[in-house]
Amino acid sequence: MSFFVKRAFHISSASWLLLCVMDSSAMSQDAAAPSSTTPLPEITVTAPSPIVRRRAVVPSRTPVRVARTAPGRNRERAPQAQPAPAAAAPQQGVLPIVTDQFATVTVVPNDEIRRDGTAQLGDLLFSKPGITGSTFAPGASSRPIIRGLDVNRVGIIENGNNAGGASDLGEDHFVPVDPLATNQVEVIRGPAALRYGSTSIGGIVSATNNRIPDALPVCTAAPFQTYGLPAKAPLAGAQAPACTTVETRTAISSVDRGVDGGILLDTGGGNFAFHADAYGRKASDYSIPSYPYLFDPTKPFNGRQPNSAMQADGASIGGSYIFQGGFIGAAITQNDTLYRIPGIDGADHQTRIDGHQTKFTAKGEYRPDAAAIDAVRFWAAATDYHHNEIGLADPADPATVGIRQKFTNKEQEGRLEVQMMPFNARFAAVTTAFGLQAGHQELTAPSPDDPGSPINGLWDPNRNNRVAGYVFNELKFSETTKAQIAGRIERVNLSGMTPAFIPDVFDLTVDPGAIGPATQRNLHFTPKSASVGLLQNLPYDLVASVTAQYVERAPKPAELFSRGGHDATATFDIGNPNLGIETAKSIEVGLRRAAGPLRFELTGYYTKFNGFIFRRLNGNTCDGSTACVDPADPAAPLDLKEAIYSQRDATFRGAEFQSQLDVGPLYGGIWGVEDQFDIVRATFTDGTNVPRIPPVRVGGGVYWRDTNWFARINLLHAFAQNDIAPIGETPTPGYNLLKAEVSYKTKLDPSWFGAREMIVGIVGNNLLNENIRNSVSYTKDEVLLPGIGVRAFANLKF
């Protein structure tokens, strides 16, 4: 802990000193700011809590009065909300700080997604404080990592439903949520993750779009701006006019000679709204600054990362019936991708993954005219996913190309929530929401050489059934003080086949010759979780929060039933059905400010894991089936590193900070400075390091913006990562990531060529052309992140 405190203080104390000095002067500049600038954006988040604050909560000192009427007579109702006037378009580049949630929420708004233009959520979030990406295959396969926690502790959802796919089963697997078809991304940490399950201890990454519309599209500023939810609904009995909007999103990039494009259509009238979108992207092997392989200097090199090309496309169609008090809708989505796996083995065998996902989703909301129930909401999804891992069996023989491994995931889930009306408990106004969630998942990964074998498949087959109930209570003591109390209980039933070489949970040795017949295992877990949080408004527009949570997580199928070679991690994975429930006890403290010229958020956290489950390397090596040898064996090392899923107590602690200061007016706009810092330190109880933890990072830059233009230059420095696991991990050098961007956003006269709004821009990435290796990536010693590149983009709204 002393290491963390000293290092964090050394790096951030100067920033804090500068911040305190500049804040007082910046406060006085509000009047000097150009009057032509538009307001700071209001940040709306959709994922954190089942309690949606759509109407004012009655203060605790005011009794809640419910008109009681005789049977058959109408209850007294609040007046219908009038359609809101069109809001001013927020300026680009304003740091979005969320202050009304009980833990840190990172928001990537639509404009930033358009400027960034990445193909994977892990790449989009790579530089955000406390977040990075796995970058197994940069641009094609990169999953978000939050505070050093990855696949089995970070959930990914799209429009409230599980994203599906197999990205949590292997780092080489893509995330089937493309930012090209996404309007906003939110990263949810802390107690709100209880809404989605105990496998989200690290947090939730939530992507939203309009594939299931919850309102009619907006075409003009005439009376019907939006239509559907009560806060936006037109007067009772009114009909909204027909309306159609179209948006195009296009870009080209130099580093990989890539091109991407998408089109989104929204239409509707009366009580119906429809959405359709289609997108596609294609990129060649990307350029890198130097030879990528640290430990093999013999491979050919042409200035590009070998075997890193990709292409992807997708489409979706959906619709909703919108009525006075809610909506109900559904959508069907298809995602397809074909991408190559960089690295020595991937390049030698020309490995690529051909993935396909078909997903049906539905959701709805109803706000009844009732004294007790405020809203009823539901989400449902069914996913059919499969991918083939294709490559050469013999690198010297092109005729041996074929399917080397196949993964399938058939998954169904549903969630129902009921939010109650606020009631006066005298000491506070209390709002309660109840939720019920259920799901079924069936995974297969048969042996490519013997599909019928119950031993040689990685974990084929296994089933996961779960049901859970949860409750959130929000207490409003006053306009400045709020609290939240939440709890969740789950029942998880897992079944799968496991061979007889499973180690004892306390004896982490494996006799390679002890592999016996496969055995059916049926395992049951009942994890329970709870959290409490406090939100306090302070002077100077500051908001402080403190949360504490106790979360139990049941092991996932791969941790229990794995029993074979895993090419993505170059490991021979051995699951352990004796694993118990993993427990995390954590506390998080935050201080945030979203208003005024100075916007910032500071977060510190401490998490104690009991029975932390991880993939433990023991120094042995194995072949692709059953033979393993230890380092003392005279036999030559085999291709795969033996990895046993194990449990040990661990401690994670860290801090995150980011700020943005509007210094003053310049050339009709505002210029300012920004900075960021994050650190996570993770150790086991014996002082050894948890594997694959991100490095300390610090960064900053300057920006200028007005109503239309936004320009920024930013440098992020990652320190060397030398706090590594004792076996199977190498140190990672530091790097400097320099980015610059300029964009222009404006309204257009539709009479020109039909477009109503345009945003165009150019972005430069890794402008120092640095060798960047990601310490959390399994392939970091063989894969460099892309070198210097420029991306140009254009988006039009019709």
VENZINOR-V772023 format. One line per field, one symbol per residue. ss: DSSP state (H for helix, E for strand, L for the rest). psi: psi as a letter, one per 30 degrees, with the letter a starting at -180 (. if undefined). A space follows every 50 residues. Layout:
BEGIN
ss: ???
psi: ???
END
This chain:
BEGIN
ss: LHHHHHHHHHHHHHHHHHHHHHHHHHHLLLLLLLLLLLLLLLLLLLLLLL LLLLLLLLLLLLLLLLLLLLLLLLLLLLLLLLLLLLLLLLLLLLLLLLLL LLLLEEEELHHHHHHHLLLLHHHHLLLLLLEEELLLELLLELLEEELLEL HHHEEEEELLEELLLLLLLLLLLLLLLLHHHLLEEEEELHHHHHHLLHHH LLEEEEEELLLLLLLLLLLLLLLLLLLLLLLLLLLLLLLEEEEEEEEEEE EEELLLLEEEEEEEEEEEEELEEEEEEEEEEEELLLELLLLLLLLLLLLL LLLELLLLLEEEEEEEEEEEEEELLEEEEEEEEEEEEEEELLLHHHHHLL LEEEEEEEEEEEEEEELLLLLLEEEEEEEEEEEEEEEEEEEELLLLLHHH EEEEEEEEEEEEEEEEEEEELLEELLLLEEEEEEEEEEEEEEEELLLLLL LLLLLLLLLLLEEEEEEEEEEEEEEELLLLEEEEEEEEEEEEEEEEEELL LLLLLLLLLLLHHHLLLLEEEEEEELLEEEEEEEEEEELLLEEEEEEEEE EEELLLHHHHHLEEEELLLLEEEELLLLLLLEEEEEEEEEEEELLLLEEE EEEEEEEEEEEEEEEEEEEEEELLLLLEELLLLLLLLLLEEEEEEEEEEE EEEEEEEEEEEEEEEELLEEEEEEEEEEEEEEEELLLLELLLLLLLEEEE EEEEELLLEEEEEEEEEELLELLLLLLLLLLELLEEEEEEEEEEEEELLL LLLLLLEEEEEEEEELLLLLLLLLLLLLLLLLLLLLLLEEEEEEEEEL
psi: eeeeeeeeeeefeeeeeeeeefeeeeeffeffkkffkllkkkkklffekf jkiflkkklffkkjkkkkllkfkklklkkkklkklkkkklllgkjjkjfg lflkkkkjleeeeeeeglfkeeeegegkkgkalfhejkfejjkkkjhgkb eggjlkljhflkfaagfgfkffkljhjkffgkfkkkjklafffffflfgh eflkjkkkagfjkglklkelglfielkdleffklkkflkklkkkkkkkjl llkefghlklllkkkklllcgkklkklkllkkkaklklfakfjegjgfkl kggljkhgllkllllkkllkkkljfalklllkkkkkljlljlleeeeegh klkjkkkkkklkllkkjlilfekekkllkkkkkjkllkjkakejffjffg kakfkkkkjjkkllkkkjklkkljgeflkkkkkkkkkllkkkkkilkffi ffkgefleikllkjkkklklkkkkkjeaffkllkkllkkljkkkklkklg gklkffjhlkjfggkalkkkkjkkkikklllklkkkkllhgkkkkkkklj kkkklleefefkhakjeeghljkjljfgkakkkkjlkkklklkflafjkl kkkklkkjkjhkkljkkgflllafdfkkllffkflkklekkkkkklklkl kkkalkkklkjjelkjhfaklallllkkkkkkllfgflkklikllkkkll allklaeekkkkkkkkkklkjfilkfkgkllklllkjkkklklkklkljf fdgfkfkkkllkkkkhffhljjkjffkfgfffkklkaklkkklkkkk.
END
